[in-house]
Amino acid sequence: MAKGLDLFQQSAIGFTRQISPWDTMVYSTVNPGLMYALVYLMWAPFLYPGAHMGWAIITVAQMFVIAGLYWLMSCAMPRQGGEYIYISRILHPALGLMSSFMISFTAISWTGVCSDWAIKYALVEFFASLGIVSGSQYWFGIAEMLNQPGIRAIIGTVMIFIIWMVYYRGSKAMMKMSWMALIGTIVGALTFIVANMIADPGQFAANFTQLTGMNYDDVVKTAVAAGHPVKFLFGATVMAGSTYIILNTLGATFGANLAGEVRNVQKSQLLAMFGSLAILMSAWAIFYGFSYKSFGAMWTNCLMFLSGTGNAAYPWGAYEPFATILIGVLTKSPVFIFLIALAFFMATFGSAAGMSFGPARNIYAWGFDRLVPEKVAKIDPKSGAPMVASTIALVVAEMFLLMDCFAPQWTAYIGYTIFTWFLAWILLGISGIVFPYRRKILFDSAPPIVRKRFAGVPVVTWLGILTTIISVSICVYLLIPFFQGQIPNTMIIMSAVLLVLPLIIYYLSKSSYAKKGIDIDIQFQEIPAD
């Protein structure tokens, strides 16, 4: 190392611990999007015919294993950057950057894609639902106008700019936005409950037949004739749950990426990791349970199958069978249509903001370790936020928004996000396995909870083993519909880009600093200063 240069490019992280345990839990809860369950209700039964989405919730038990690993790791290394810090210090900095890059830019892509979802499923389908219920072409005209890619791109860009302004106001502003998203979800859940309480048995079937001209019972008959199974299947349920329901938990671990800003890390991360999963599962039970109750369990799956396969019998053309339409058919009430659309918009906007907030801290951590330009780790003196890193994140989010609007084949069923994320978590699992042995001094100096053992083996190692097995399995589950041709090859291309690009960045940075006489790998022998 050149004379006069410090191990780290800054002497301190520069963040203050201003996020409370409850704020951390709410942020971790709304981050994955509590109401995305209604989106995956359209996709999972199509990609995994025979899946029972209610029972598939049980597969989230796998996520408690991964959450436990994150909790122990964040207690051992409570710094900004989450898995980047763990993997870079335990395995290798190139692997740490690779895994963090894949997770970070996958999540950042959701800020763009989910901003478009807020427009499509809340705004566009709000007007389409009014048209379906009233029969008025006026509402369909508005829906078609708003559904144009250029219009969605403009509205989505405004949303992303508002998110940037929230980031500039600092972490507390983001936490307030998370609470707003939670309120939106509560409104959505209450809308589902009340709509079901006031609806008469058989009302949805009668309304569907009247409003579409297609007999309610013909939906199942048509889907079965097209190849949909006549019963729910255990294997399909496990695979649907292990991909699309577990997808609805990704981001719940982002409290670990904010560990440098969180008060009482051990308590906060425990509450965030496990509390968020419990709340998510409760919300899904409401949305999936009432959907199946009101519309019919097998019938709902068959409708989604007709939509996903582009069957000519599907009654609503280009409009997907989202809850806005289905609640409209159930109640024929503009009020209920408005409430479910508003709730989804609030929940989605808060989630979209949260999905880049944690990864911006990862980008900051890369700058702190000199893997990307050092100015990326600059803290804005007015807001106390890493605005360079945040701006980079939202510029990338804008790119994905435009992709979802104009080239949706690249974001189809967001399959690349599941595949890429769990590839990264394979490395996290391996880090957990070897942590007590490869970084023995750091492990021995960790809090007592981290050093717990079961059957003579550290608990963190057991959690690492299970995390690795779960992550490999989920990657395999997603490859099944891919090889069946239901997911385009863009899934693999996108994942490959996100895997290779960080390795190029790492070795370019290492080479650049080596010419200055700096071996950047030395800094990875320690965790950054608090």
Secondary structure by P-SEA (a helix, b strand, c coil): ccccccccccccccccccccaaaaaaaaaacccccaaaaaaacccccccccccccccccaaaaaaaaaaaaaaaaacccccaaaaaaaacccaaaaaaaaaaaaaaaaaaaaaaaaaaaacccaaaaaaaaaaaccaaaaaaaaaaacaaaaaaaaaaaaaaaaaaaaacaaaaaaaaaaaaaaaaaaaaaaaaaaaacccaaaaaaaaaaccccccaaaaaaaaacccccccaaaaaaaaacaaaaaaccccccccccccccaaaaaaaaaacaaaaaaaaaaaaaaaaaaaaacaaaaaaaaaaaaacccccccccccccaaaaaaaacccaaaaaaaaaaaaaaaaaaaaaaaaaaaaaaaaaaaaccccccccccccccccaaaaaaaaaaaaaaaaaaaaccccccccaaaaaaaaaaaaaaaaaaaaaccccaaaaaaacccccccccccccaaaaaaaaaaaaaaaaaaaaacccccccccaaaaaaaaaaacaaaaaaaaaaaaaaaacccccccccccccc
